[in-house]
Amino acid sequence: MRVSIFGLVAAAAAGAFAFGACATEPTSTAPSPHEGPAASNSQKPGERVVSAFLHYRADAPANRRGMVHQLGAHRVHDVEDRRVLSAVLPPEVAARLSALPWVERVEIDSSPPARVSGLALADFTTWGVDSIGAPAVHAGQGNEGAGARVAVLDTRIRCDHADIESRIYGGYDFIESTSQVCPSIWNAATYPIHGTAVAGIIAGTRNGVGVLGVAPRASLYLARVCEDNGECNSADIYAALSRMVKVGAQVVNLSLNTYCGQAANSSILNVLRDLNLLGVAVVNAAGNGEDDGCPLGTPVGGYAAGEGVIAVTHWLPDGTQRSGYQYGPLVDLSAPTRVSTAHPTVAVNHTKHDGTSFSAPHVSGSLALLLAAGFSGPNHLARRLFETATDRGAAGWDDHWGWGTLDAEQAVARRPVITSLIGPDAPINRAGSYRLTANVAYGAAPIGIRWSVRYSNSSIAQNYNVVGSFSHYLDVPEGEYSISVTATPLEAIYGRTGSLRSLTLSVCTSGGGGGGNPYVLNGKGGGIRPSRVEGC
């Protein structure tokens, strides 16, 4: 299977730009020795190629990658922990692979190329980031996605762009088989700006110029899986996906439209399933239908069918959708398109982008904000976005809008905080049952309270922990001692824990019968005062 960019730059500035510092992959996540450069069999323009997945035995020779190259493969990736060689090669080469004695089985993915979805048009607007409420998250919560790591599997990316250069923590070029993920010379007339635009929407930094991203302090891992003509082979994508856990990615953005909604290869679906199980969230563009050359009514397909993958379609500034785009049972969410983002040909961005490729990174950036807010787990992350989306179309989920339009401001709730913890006045001078109340702000409902109670005199009562509602009735036996109470807010669904709050109660009583009321009337003044207990 191959993936491509249908639309590149409507009017890109010609000429070359010298690159600054080039991002390299961290030593701790360097590719295996079998992933380095090998003899290259250059692909000819217009040549038909397929992706092949060679599942090899444990005793396969160390030079297995070179052997496949010698047979005529253009690129070979060795995914050692899965014992798979993923290769891009001519069909006649693929036919010879099963004859290798150390190969257990060969899967051939000969489907037409899928493409990166989207066009870059002239003009400038920040409508996309504004419309999902990201600036409110930045200003109101001080949350700009710091610490979150997002991988962008896409075209070449202009690493020295002012909006992106400080956000890159590593990368790998799966086309050239090198950790030098940034080209040494940038030619805007040749290299697609697609990946640069996607990276800018996710994490365009706050630098006083250009365009602000959804999560401007998130970190980016750049994985080039698309050739300069916009086509992306599933063998390269498979190799990149297989490395995502090793490089520490928490979110993977695939602004790639599998060609006309066809089914994804089983090897791709398997690695997507494993990423979900290993805690990595994956976001995929739903596709542009007729704009990508697909027949009207083509449903969403491809990688969107992967377990846990969030399939993102679009919505426009006027609140509508394009009828010719791809919809169907796999649609999960709608996010903005026709938005401004990083543009590789100018110092300050002046570009408007169009297509679901630029809807998907709004979701990836929002996931980075959720991670920075303490949410975790790909399924919980997805659920949070779905349940806070603004419902559109038919009530609830529908096959055009999914769960609705993305609302990062609603999704990225602060952790719960106990604003006050109220108990009886101390010292308590009557035995009985007393009500404690925790007042809670923020958080994602439903929220409970873990009540931790410790009696200084253990012979009087057992210490205990219990999870319950915002109110708790405290048993106060006779005696002279202290009670320590700690209340901690807990989210029932998402598991986030808020900051705790404590109080200490002094008890001085030798008689009971309080019925929960530690006060008696003062007959003279009509007010209330604590009763006095002899002996304390």
Buried (B, 14 or more C-beta within 10 A) or exposed (E): BBBBBBBBBEEBEEEEBEBEEBBBBBEEBBBBEBBEEBEEBEBEEEEEBBBBBBBBEEEBEEEBBBBBBEBBBBBBBBBBEBBBBBBBBBEEBBBEBEEBEEBBEBBBBBBBBBBBBBBBBEEBBBBBBBBBBBBBBBEEBEBBBBEBBBBBBBBBBBBBBBBBBBBBBBBBBBBBBBBBBBBEEBEBEBBBBBBBBBBBBBBBBBEEEBBBBBBBBBBBBBBBBBBBBBBBBBBBBBBBBBBBBEBBBBBBBBBBBBBBBBEBBEBBBBBBBBBBEEEBBBBBBBBBBBBBEBEEEBBBBBBBBBBBBBBBBBBBEEEEBBEBBBBBEBBBBBBBBBBBBBBBBEEEBBBBBBBBBBBBBBBBBBBBBBBBBBBBBBEBBBBBBBEBBBEBBEEEBBBBBBBBBBBBBBBBBBBBBBEEBEBBEBBBBBBBEBEBBBEBEBBBEEBBBBBBBBBBEEEBBEEEEEEEEBEBEBBBBBBBBBBBBBBBBBBEEBEBBBEBBEBEBBBBBBEEEBEEEBBBEEEEEEEEEBBEBEEE
